[in-house]
Amino acid sequence: MTPVERRRLAADLRSVCMRVSRRVRFSGGGLLPPHQVSVLAKLDQQVRTPRELAQIECVSAPSMTRTVNALVEQGFVGREPDPDDGRQVRLQLTPEGRKKLTGIRRSRDEWVHARMADLTEEECEVVRQAVDILERVVSTV
């Protein structure tokens, strides 16, 4: 493959990944806005402060505060005082938040699964190989 062909492939890959990502993010049937789902997913990994979430999500502190407040009001996120810094709060998923996140993930997985229904066994194997390769591509970031 020539360098020009490799660049074109990279652009095509970026484009299709963005389209897939966008379609999956909005496939949850309007369960929650994508930015709120992203915060739930980050809190599923570990307890975090609002400041940490804002940095991870690349948004302003006031924007993250609005997102967190909405999630707290819905009962999906709980706040607790930071034992090391009384000025900070730590955020964690509530059982209801974990249940909601699980449902959203299941819905998104079903959306992808339905789109793969017409693929042949050979095409499914190519997709499996592509997943492995893409895991390597993103793991070098």
Solvent accessible surface area in square Angstrom, and as a share of the most:
residue,aa,sasa,rsa
1,M,142,0.63
2,T,69,0.40
3,P,109,0.68
4,V,118,0.68
5,E,91,0.41
6,R,160,0.59
7,R,191,0.70
8,R,145,0.53
9,L,93,0.46
10,A,59,0.46
11,A,29,0.22
12,D,66,0.34
13,L,62,0.31
14,R,146,0.53
15,S,37,0.24
16,V,62,0.35
17,C,53,0.32
18,M,101,0.45
19,R,150,0.55
20,V,78,0.45
21,S,46,0.29
22,R,126,0.46
23,R,136,0.50
24,V,29,0.17
25,R,87,0.32
26,F,125,0.52
27,S,24,0.15
28,G,8,0.08
29,G,71,0.68
30,G,74,0.72
31,L,73,0.36
32,L,19,0.10
33,P,58,0.36
34,P,29,0.18
35,H,98,0.44
36,Q,17,0.08
37,V,8,0.05
38,S,29,0.19
39,V,1,0.01
40,L,0,0.00
41,A,22,0.17
42,K,45,0.19
43,L,6,0.03
44,D,49,0.25
45,Q,125,0.56
46,Q,99,0.44
47,V,56,0.32
48,R,32,0.12
49,T,22,0.13
50,P,32,0.20
51,R,152,0.55
52,E,68,0.31
53,L,0,0.00
54,A,7,0.06
55,Q,127,0.56
56,I,72,0.36
57,E,41,0.19
58,C,117,0.70
59,V,64,0.37
60,S,63,0.40
61,A,64,0.50
62,P,83,0.52
63,S,32,0.21
64,M,5,0.02
65,T,66,0.38
66,R,155,0.57
67,T,11,0.06
68,V,3,0.02
69,N,53,0.27
70,A,28,0.22
71,L,0,0.00
72,V,41,0.24
73,E,146,0.65
74,Q,80,0.36
75,G,32,0.31
76,F,15,0.06
77,V,3,0.02
78,G,14,0.14
79,R,110,0.40
80,E,60,0.27
81,P,105,0.66
82,D,22,0.11
83,P,106,0.67
84,D,138,0.71
85,D,41,0.21
86,G,76,0.73
87,R,214,0.78
88,Q,39,0.17
89,V,49,0.28
90,R,80,0.29
91,L,0,0.00
92,Q,46,0.20
93,L,12,0.06
94,T,30,0.17
95,P,116,0.73
96,E,87,0.39
97,G,0,0.00
98,R,113,0.41
99,K,142,0.60
100,K,56,0.24
101,L,3,0.02
102,T,60,0.35
103,G,28,0.27
104,I,1,0.01
105,R,106,0.39
106,R,147,0.54
107,S,37,0.24
108,R,39,0.14
109,D,94,0.49
110,E,103,0.46
111,W,45,0.16
112,V,52,0.30
113,H,124,0.55
114,A,58,0.45
115,R,129,0.47
116,M,60,0.27
117,A,76,0.59
118,D,136,0.70
119,L,62,0.31
120,T,69,0.40
121,E,143,0.64
122,E,124,0.56
123,E,77,0.34
124,C,42,0.25
125,E,71,0.32
126,V,94,0.54
127,V,54,0.31
128,R,122,0.45
129,Q,83,0.37
130,A,39,0.30
131,V,79,0.45
132,D,71,0.37
133,I,85,0.43
134,L,58,0.29
135,E,104,0.47
136,R,163,0.60
137,V,78,0.45
138,V,90,0.52
139,S,85,0.55
140,T,118,0.69
141,V,159,0.92
